Amino acid sequence: MTTDYVTVSAKIPRKLKELLDRYGIKPGPIIRRALEEEVRKHVLNELEEKVKDLSRRTSHISDEEIASLIREDREEL
C-alpha cells in the first residue's frame, strides 16, 4: 500500500529558518507531527460531540431495557 503525499508550505520568519539550519532541525517531521496532533484533537472533539448527542437521545432508555435488547440480539445470532 502506497501513501499519496501532497506538499504543504508555510511562511516562517527568516530568523527561525536560520536557527533551524544552524541546529540542523528538519522542519518536515515536526510539522507533520504537529498537524497530525491537531487533526487528532479535532477528530476526538467531533467524536465526543457525537457521543454526547447519542447519550442525550438515548437517555430515556433504561439500563434494563438496553440489557434486554442486547440479550435478544445475541440470541438471534
C-alpha positions as CSV (number, residue, x, y, z in Angstrom):
1,M,0.0,0.0,0.0
2,T,1.4,3.3,-1.0
3,T,0.7,6.6,0.7
4,D,-0.2,9.5,-1.5
5,Y,1.5,12.7,-0.4
6,V,0.9,16.4,-1.0
7,T,3.1,19.3,-0.2
8,V,2.0,21.9,2.4
9,S,4.0,25.1,2.7
10,A,4.2,27.8,5.4
11,K,5.9,31.1,5.6
12,I,8.1,31.4,8.7
13,P,10.3,34.3,9.9
14,R,13.8,34.3,8.3
15,K,15.4,34.2,11.7
16,L,13.5,31.0,12.6
17,K,14.7,29.4,9.3
18,E,18.3,30.4,10.1
19,L,18.0,28.8,13.5
20,L,16.6,25.6,12.0
21,D,19.5,25.5,9.7
22,R,22.0,26.3,12.4
23,Y,20.8,23.5,14.6
24,G,20.2,21.0,11.8
25,I,16.5,20.8,12.5
26,K,14.4,19.3,9.7
27,P,11.0,21.0,9.8
28,G,9.2,18.3,7.9
29,P,8.8,15.7,10.7
30,I,8.0,18.4,13.2
31,I,5.3,20.0,11.0
32,R,3.9,16.5,10.2
33,R,3.6,15.6,13.9
34,A,2.0,18.9,14.8
35,L,-0.5,18.6,12.0
36,E,-1.3,15.0,12.9
37,E,-1.8,16.0,16.6
38,E,-4.1,18.9,15.6
39,V,-6.2,16.7,13.4
40,R,-6.3,14.1,16.2
41,K,-7.7,16.7,18.6
42,H,-10.4,17.7,16.1
43,V,-11.4,14.1,15.5
44,L,-11.6,13.4,19.2
45,N,-13.7,16.5,19.8
46,E,-16.0,15.6,17.0
47,L,-16.4,12.0,18.4
48,E,-17.0,13.5,21.9
49,E,-19.8,15.6,20.5
50,K,-21.4,12.7,18.7
51,V,-21.2,10.6,21.9
52,K,-22.9,13.4,23.9
53,D,-25.6,13.7,21.3
54,L,-26.2,9.9,21.3
55,S,-26.3,9.9,25.1
56,R,-28.9,12.7,25.1
57,R,-31.0,10.9,22.5
58,T,-30.9,7.6,24.4
59,S,-31.1,8.8,28.0
60,H,-34.7,7.8,28.2
61,I,-34.0,4.1,27.6
62,S,-33.4,2.3,30.9
63,D,-30.4,0.1,31.6
64,E,-32.7,-2.9,31.9
65,E,-34.2,-2.3,28.5
66,I,-30.8,-2.0,26.9
67,A,-29.7,-5.3,28.6
68,S,-32.8,-7.0,27.3
69,L,-32.3,-5.7,23.8
70,I,-28.7,-6.9,23.8
71,R,-29.7,-10.4,25.1
72,E,-32.4,-10.6,22.4
73,D,-29.9,-9.7,19.7
74,R,-27.3,-12.3,21.0
75,E,-30.0,-15.0,20.9
76,E,-30.7,-14.2,17.2
77,L,-27.1,-14.9,16.3
